[in-house]
């Protein structure tokens, strides 16, 4: 939603200022320039990146348009999920969790949390770590190192589409110049014709430079920045799971392990202590 609002502000400001100077909007409608710049930009994506990065770019753009799913309500639900798992493990024993970890979609514990199940990386991150703890022979320090490594690798992989889109954004002004040069070449072929026709072709050529710069700094650059922030937010979510699991594996009671997880949430998204306590107590009453 905010991306759409921002795009409308960018376009409204530019077009509004242009019209205030009595500009002709028809001159800005240059489909050929868009084909040159857009097609060349798309081609550079395929030249510079492997398939999984290209897929990541398009998935990241769709995710950016949907907006970040990480808000206070989301984190409150995840804290409730952690509490349910920890209470279940404390009551029935860690070994009882193995069947739930092997098939979380069929688990009575995890099936209540579709958002957690939908995030396959977070699901595997959590289940694999707890499974390692159940298997024994692995200390909490080693498990912490494993989780840190997993988060670092995932963060690096999530950053590849961002870097690729940033490179495309940086190339757009240059591609706009390419479109403008081609427009000048066409204009030179019309020298000697009516002044109105020559003027129109010169304007069309300059629109290529305008579009390249606008697409870079007005759209693709900010979109890459938005994707980067969502990638950071996902890393913070994984870190929240890490802190909760680590605290429980160390032998802390479920309520304290959940509090460790809550304190690791960024302050502007962190549910309050009262809200968390009320949610966990409500869940405990429902289970009873």
C-alpha positions in Angstrom: 0.0 0.0 0.0 2.7 2.5 0.9 4.6 1.7 -2.3 1.5 2.6 -4.3 1.0 5.8 -2.3 4.7 6.7 -2.8 4.5 6.0 -6.5 1.5 8.2 -6.9 3.2 11.0 -5.0 6.3 10.8 -7.2 4.2 10.8 -10.4 1.8 13.4 -9.2 4.6 15.8 -8.2 6.5 15.4 -11.5 3.4 15.6 -13.7 1.9 18.4 -11.6 5.1 20.5 -11.8 5.4 19.8 -15.5 1.8 21.0 -16.1 2.4 24.1 -14.0 5.1 25.0 -16.5 2.5 24.5 -19.3 4.2 21.3 -20.5 2.5 19.1 -23.0 1.9 15.6 -21.6 1.6 14.1 -25.0 5.3 14.7 -25.6 6.1 12.5 -22.6 4.2 9.6 -24.1 7.1 7.8 -25.9 6.5 4.0 -26.0 9.6 3.4 -28.0 11.8 5.0 -25.3 10.1 2.7 -22.7 10.7 -0.3 -24.9 14.4 0.5 -25.3 15.0 1.3 -21.6 12.8 -1.4 -20.1 13.9 -4.1 -22.5 17.6 -3.3 -22.1 17.1 -3.3 -18.3 15.4 -6.7 -18.4 18.1 -8.1 -20.6 20.8 -6.9 -18.1 19.0 -8.8 -15.4 19.3 -12.1 -17.3 22.9 -11.4 -18.3 24.1 -10.7 -14.8 22.2 -13.1 -12.6 21.5 -16.8 -12.3 18.0 -18.1 -12.4 17.4 -18.3 -8.6 18.4 -14.6 -8.2 16.1 -13.6 -11.1 13.2 -15.5 -9.4 14.2 -13.8 -6.1 13.9 -10.4 -7.7 10.4 -10.9 -8.9 9.3 -12.6 -5.6 10.9 -9.7 -3.7 9.0 -7.1 -5.8 5.7 -8.9 -5.2 6.5 -9.1 -1.5 7.4 -5.4 -1.4 4.0 -4.5 -3.1 2.2 -6.7 -0.5 4.1 -4.9 2.4 6.1 -6.4 5.3 4.1 -9.0 7.2 6.2 -8.4 10.4 4.1 -6.3 12.7 3.2 -6.4 16.4 0.2 -8.8 15.8 2.4 -11.1 13.9 5.1 -11.2 16.6 2.4 -11.7 19.3 1.2 -14.8 17.4 4.7 -16.2 17.1 5.3 -15.7 20.8 2.2 -17.6 21.5 3.4 -20.4 19.2 6.7 -20.6 21.0 4.9 -20.7 24.4 2.7 -23.6 23.1 5.7 -25.6 21.9 7.7 -25.0 25.1 4.8 -25.8 27.4 4.1 -29.0 25.4 7.7 -30.0 25.5 8.0 -29.3 29.3 4.8 -31.3 30.0 5.3 -34.3 27.7 9.1 -34.3 27.3 11.2 -33.1 24.3 11.2 -36.5 22.7 7.4 -36.2 22.3 8.0 -33.3 19.9 9.7 -35.4 17.3 6.6 -36.4 15.4 5.4 -32.8 15.4 8.8 -31.7 14.0 8.8 -34.3 11.3 5.4 -33.4 10.0 4.5 -29.9 11.3 1.6 -29.5 8.9 -0.1 -32.4 10.7 0.9 -31.3 14.2 -1.7 -30.2 16.7 0.7 -27.6 18.0 2.0 -26.1 14.7 -1.2 -26.4 12.6 -2.8 -23.6 14.6 -0.2 -21.2 13.2 -0.5 -21.0 9.4 1.7 -17.9 9.1 4.6 -19.9 10.7 4.0 -22.9 8.5 3.9 -20.6 5.4 7.4 -19.4 6.0 9.3 -22.5 5.0 12.7 -21.2 6.0 11.6 -20.2 9.5 9.8 -23.6 9.8 12.9 -25.6 8.9 15.1 -23.2 11.0 13.0 -23.9 14.1 12.3 -27.6 13.6 15.8 -28.6 12.6 17.3 -26.8 15.6 14.9 -28.3 18.1 15.4 -31.7 16.4 19.2 -31.3 17.0 18.6 -30.5 20.6 16.4 -33.6 21.1 19.0 -35.9 19.5 21.4 -35.0 22.3 25.2 -34.6 22.3 24.9 -31.0 21.0 25.5 -28.2 23.5 23.6 -24.9 23.5 26.7 -23.0 22.4 27.0 -25.2 19.3 23.3 -24.9 18.6 23.6 -21.1 18.9 26.5 -21.2 16.3 24.4 -23.3 14.0 21.5 -20.8 14.2 23.7 -17.8 13.7 25.3 -19.5 10.6 21.8 -20.3 9.2 20.7 -16.7 9.7 23.8 -15.3 8.1 23.6 -17.6 5.1 19.9 -16.8 4.6 20.5 -13.1 4.9 23.3 -13.3 2.3 21.0 -15.2 -0.1 18.1 -12.7 0.5 20.5 -9.9 -0.3 21.4 -11.2 -3.7 18.1 -10.1 -5.4 18.4 -6.7 -3.7 22.0 -6.2 -5.0 20.9 -7.3 -8.5 17.9 -4.9 -8.5 20.2 -2.1 -7.2 22.6 -2.7 -10.1 19.7 -2.5 -12.6 18.6 0.8 -11.0 22.1 2.2 -11.3 22.2 1.2 -15.0 18.9 2.9 -15.9 20.3 6.5 -16.3 22.9 5.1 -18.7 20.2 3.2 -20.6 18.2 6.4 -20.7 21.2 8.0 -22.4 21.3 5.1 -24.9 17.7 5.8 -25.8 18.4 9.5 -26.1 21.3 8.9 -28.4 19.2 6.7 -30.6 16.6 9.5 -30.6 19.3 12.0 -31.7 20.4 9.6 -34.5 16.8 9.6 -35.8 16.6 13.3 -35.4 19.7 13.8 -37.5 18.0 11.9 -40.3 15.2 14.4 -40.2 17.3 17.6 -40.5 15.9 19.8 -43.2 12.4 18.8 -42.5 9.7 20.9 -40.8 10.9 22.5 -37.6 7.9 21.1 -35.7 8.9 17.6 -36.7 12.6 18.1 -35.7 11.5 19.6 -32.4 9.3 16.7 -31.6 12.0 14.2 -32.3 14.5 16.1 -30.1 11.9 16.2 -27.3 11.4 12.4 -27.7 15.1 11.8 -27.4 15.3 13.9 -24.2 12.4 11.9 -22.7 14.6 8.8 -22.9 17.1 10.4 -20.5 14.3 11.7 -18.3 12.7 8.2 -18.0 16.0 6.5 -17.2 16.7 8.9 -14.3 13.1 8.8 -13.1 12.9 5.0 -13.1 16.3 4.8 -11.3 15.7 7.3 -8.5 12.0 7.3 -8.4 11.1 3.6 -8.5 13.7 0.9 -8.9 16.2 2.3 -6.3 13.5 2.7 -3.6 12.0 -0.7 -4.5 15.4 -2.3 -3.9 15.7 -0.4 -0.6 12.3 -1.7 0.4 13.3 -5.3 -0.4 16.4 -4.9 1.7 14.3 -3.7 4.7 12.0 -6.7 4.3 15.1 -9.0 4.2 16.4 -7.4 7.4 13.0 -7.8 9.0 13.0 -11.5 8.2 16.4 -11.8 9.8 15.1 -10.2 12.9 12.2 -12.7 13.0 14.6 -15.6 12.8 16.7 -14.0 15.5 13.6 -13.9 17.7 13.0 -17.6 17.2 16.7 -18.2 17.9 16.6 -16.4 21.2 13.5 -18.3 22.4 14.8 -21.7 21.4 18.2 -21.0 22.9 16.7 -19.9 26.2 14.4 -23.0 26.4 17.3 -25.4 25.6 19.3 -23.8 28.4 16.6 -25.0 30.8 14.6 -21.8 31.3 10.9 -22.1 31.9 8.6 -21.4 28.9 7.5 -18.0 30.2 11.1 -16.8 30.6 12.1 -18.3 27.2 9.3 -16.4 25.6 10.3 -13.2 27.4 13.8 -13.6 26.0 12.3 -13.9 22.5 10.0 -10.9 23.1 13.0 -8.7 24.2 14.8 -9.5 20.9 12.0 -8.1 18.8 12.7 -4.5 17.5 11.1 -2.0 19.9 8.7 -0.5 17.3 7.2 -4.0 16.7 7.6 -5.5 20.1 4.3 -6.4 21.8 4.0 -5.1 25.3 4.6 -7.3 28.4 0.9 -7.0 29.3 -0.3 -7.9 25.9 2.0 -10.9 25.7 1.0 -12.0 29.2 -2.7 -11.7 28.5 -2.3 -13.6 25.2 -0.4 -16.5 26.9 -2.9 -16.7 29.8 -5.8 -16.7 27.3 -4.1 -19.6 25.5 -3.5 -21.5 28.7 -7.2 -21.1 29.7 -8.3 -22.3 26.3 -6.0 -25.3 26.5 -7.3 -26.2 30.0 
